[in-house]
Amino acid sequence: MAVTISASQFKARCLGLMDQVASSGEVLVITKNGQPVAELHPCGLARRPSPFGLHPAVEIHGDLLAPIDSPWAALE
């Protein structure tokens, strides 16, 4: 059975409730005036395994923040 919560309570605690749903896996039904209007459930999409949302085949070599050895013209 899904847990229900009023829209006003959800509004006040939404970030914590999202974390709770993500970790517990249970569905949260949000009600307005006693009537169910929405469901919050864990996302079925897999998380990206690579940092910063980069494509998994991208490899980072060297220091990305180090200055380059030669000058270049950005817009000539």
matplotlib code that plots the C-alpha trace (Angstrom):
import matplotlib.pyplot as plt

x = [0.0, 1.3, 1.9, -0.3, 0.6, -1.2, 0.0, 0.8, 2.9, 4.7, 5.4, 7.0, 9.1, 9.6, 13.4, 13.5, 10.6, 12.3, 15.4, 13.2, 11.4, 14.7, 16.2, 13.1, 11.6, 8.1, 5.5, 4.2, 0.7, 0.1, -3.4, -5.3, -8.5, -8.3, -8.2, -5.1, -3.6, 0.0, 2.4, 6.1, 8.0, 11.7, 13.0, 13.5, 16.4, 19.9, 22.3, 25.2, 28.3, 30.7, 31.5, 29.8, 27.4, 30.2, 29.8, 31.2, 33.7, 35.3, 38.7, 40.4, 44.2, 46.3, 45.4, 42.4, 43.1, 46.8, 47.7, 48.4, 52.0, 51.3, 49.0, 46.0, 43.5, 39.9, 38.4, 40.4]
y = [0.0, 3.5, 6.1, 9.3, 12.9, 16.2, 18.6, 21.2, 18.7, 17.6, 21.2, 21.8, 18.6, 17.8, 17.5, 15.1, 13.1, 12.7, 11.3, 9.0, 7.6, 7.2, 5.1, 3.2, 2.5, 3.0, 5.1, 8.3, 9.5, 13.2, 14.4, 17.7, 18.1, 14.4, 13.3, 11.7, 14.0, 12.7, 9.9, 10.2, 7.0, 6.2, 6.9, 3.8, 5.3, 4.2, 6.8, 7.8, 6.0, 8.7, 12.0, 15.2, 13.3, 12.6, 9.8, 6.6, 6.2, 9.6, 9.4, 12.3, 12.4, 14.9, 18.1, 19.8, 23.0, 23.4, 26.2, 25.1, 25.4, 27.5, 30.4, 30.0, 32.4, 31.9, 34.2, 35.7]
z = [0.0, -0.9, 1.7, 1.2, 2.1, 1.6, -1.0, 1.7, 3.7, 0.5, -0.4, 3.0, 3.0, -0.7, -0.8, 2.1, 0.8, -2.6, -0.9, 1.2, -1.9, -3.8, -0.9, 0.2, -3.2, -2.0, -3.8, -2.3, -3.2, -3.0, -2.2, -2.5, -0.6, 0.3, -3.4, -4.9, -7.6, -8.1, -7.3, -6.5, -7.2, -7.7, -11.1, -13.2, -15.3, -14.5, -13.1, -15.4, -14.3, -15.7, -14.1, -15.2, -17.5, -20.0, -22.5, -21.0, -23.8, -23.0, -21.3, -19.6, -19.9, -18.2, -16.3, -17.8, -15.9, -16.8, -19.2, -22.8, -24.1, -27.2, -27.9, -30.1, -31.7, -30.7, -33.2, -36.0]

ax = plt.figure().add_subplot(projection="3d")
ax.plot(x, y, z, "-o")
ax.set_aspect("equal")
plt.show()
